[in-house]
Amino acid sequence: MINPWFIKSIIKASGSASSGGQIPLVKARTLSITVRMTFGSSIDADATVYLYYSPDGKHLDTIAYTSFDVTYSAGNTVQRTVVIDPPEHGYMSLKIVNNSSADSITDVKVWYSIQSYRDRIELVRGAITKDTGEE
């Protein structure tokens, strides 16, 4: 998670920015989204991060899969990480909305990380169990 996945230099007052790319979900267990942004000195409202799901990478849901707020701090840089329980397969796209009509948000960066299920799943006495890696 060295390089940001999404970078936007400015989101104007009452504006929004959407990711150009998608987050691929393959055997996804958890998805962590980290958002870092600098709020303008006159900002007066939080930013909202929306995540939209697509089963095929082409057709996005019109209603957000989930969303969370980044609490504003006028003139300061704020970073927030949220852990999401995503669908196992598909794609996620991101949109950030500046809810302030008074000032811009700058230096927006987003990182993601995915924890995936292991490949090996076994059926034991009628129950599906995950491989522990022990022999």
C-alpha positions in Angstrom: 0.0 0.0 0.0 2.8 2.4 -0.8 1.3 4.3 -3.7 -2.2 5.8 -3.5 -4.8 4.2 -5.7 -6.7 7.5 -6.3 -5.3 11.1 -6.2 -7.3 14.3 -6.7 -5.7 17.7 -6.2 -8.9 19.6 -5.5 -12.6 18.9 -4.9 -14.3 22.3 -5.1 -17.0 23.5 -2.7 -20.2 21.4 -3.1 -18.3 19.3 -5.7 -17.4 15.6 -6.0 -14.8 13.4 -7.5 -15.1 9.8 -8.7 -12.4 7.2 -9.1 -11.5 6.4 -12.7 -10.6 2.9 -11.9 -12.2 0.1 -9.9 -11.1 -2.1 -7.0 -11.2 -5.7 -8.1 -12.7 -8.1 -5.5 -11.5 -11.7 -5.8 -12.2 -14.0 -2.9 -12.5 -10.8 -0.9 -12.9 -11.1 2.9 -12.4 -7.5 4.0 -11.7 -4.3 2.2 -9.9 -1.4 3.9 -10.2 2.1 2.5 -7.9 4.8 3.7 -8.8 8.4 2.8 -6.5 11.4 3.4 -7.5 15.0 2.6 -6.8 18.6 3.5 -9.8 20.7 4.4 -9.9 24.4 3.4 -9.7 26.9 6.3 -13.4 28.0 5.8 -14.8 24.4 5.4 -18.0 23.9 7.3 -19.1 20.3 6.6 -17.8 16.8 6.4 -16.8 14.9 3.2 -18.7 11.7 2.4 -17.1 8.7 0.7 -19.4 6.5 -1.3 -18.6 3.0 -2.5 -20.6 1.5 -5.4 -20.6 -2.2 -6.3 -20.5 -3.8 -9.8 -20.8 -7.5 -10.4 -19.1 -7.3 -13.8 -17.1 -4.1 -13.8 -19.4 -2.4 -16.3 -22.8 -1.9 -14.5 -22.5 0.0 -11.2 -25.3 0.0 -8.6 -27.1 3.3 -8.6 -27.4 3.2 -4.8 -24.2 3.1 -2.8 -23.1 -0.2 -1.3 -21.8 1.7 1.7 -20.7 5.2 2.7 -18.8 6.9 5.5 -18.0 10.5 6.5 -14.6 12.1 7.0 -15.1 14.6 9.8 -13.9 18.0 8.8 -11.2 20.0 10.6 -10.9 23.4 9.1 -7.4 24.1 7.7 -6.2 20.6 8.6 -5.3 17.3 7.0 -7.5 14.4 8.1 -7.0 10.7 7.5 -9.6 8.0 8.1 -9.5 4.2 7.5 -12.7 2.1 7.3 -12.9 -1.7 7.1 -15.7 -2.9 4.9 -17.3 -6.3 4.5 -17.5 -6.5 0.7 -19.1 -9.1 -1.7 -16.6 -11.9 -2.4 -16.3 -11.1 -6.1 -17.0 -8.1 -8.3 -15.7 -4.5 -8.3 -16.0 -1.4 -6.2 -15.9 2.2 -7.4 -15.4 5.3 -5.2 -16.9 8.8 -5.1 -16.0 11.5 -2.7 -18.5 14.4 -2.1 -17.5 17.7 -0.5 -20.6 18.6 1.5 -19.3 22.2 2.2 -20.5 25.0 0.1 -17.9 27.3 1.7 -14.5 25.9 0.8 -12.6 23.2 -1.1 -10.8 20.0 -0.1 -7.3 19.5 -1.5 -4.6 16.9 -1.7 -7.0 13.9 -1.7 -5.5 10.5 -1.6 -7.1 7.1 -1.3 -5.5 3.7 -0.6 -7.1 0.3 -0.4 -6.1 -3.1 0.8 -8.0 -6.4 0.4 -7.8 -9.4 2.7 -8.7 -12.5 0.7 -9.9 -16.0 1.6 -7.4 -18.7 1.2 -7.7 -20.9 -1.9 -8.1 -24.2 -0.2 -11.5 -25.1 1.3 -12.4 -28.6 2.4 -15.7 -30.4 3.2 -15.4 -32.1 6.6 -18.4 -34.0 8.0 -20.9 -31.9 6.0 -19.4 -28.5 7.1 -17.2 -26.3 4.9 -14.0 -25.4 6.7 -11.1 -23.2 5.7 -7.6 -24.6 5.5 -5.5 -23.6 8.5 -2.3 -24.3 6.7 -1.4 -27.1 9.2 -0.7 -30.6 7.9 
